[in-house]
Amino acid sequence: MRHDRVRTKENAGRRALLKGLVKKARKSPTEKSVSAVFAALDKAAKRNIIHKNAAARTKARLAKLLKK
């Protein structure tokens, strides 16, 4: 249970960092910022911090914004 508590805190921090990155990329979508978010989303999905479909959905929405 101790490990769970530590990992939960770590994952919450990673989720918050990811949320901030996505927020910045949505505000001013540049190719560089979106690319960094894509990498972070893929890594988070790989580590089961977020669901893989949630990562794919977010990436699709950011790519759509970048296209505009």
Protein Blocks (a to p, Z undefined) as FASTA:
>chain_A
ZZmmmmmmmmmmmmmmmmmmmmmmmmmccfklmmmmmmmmmmmmmnomacfklmmmmmmm
mmmmmmZZ
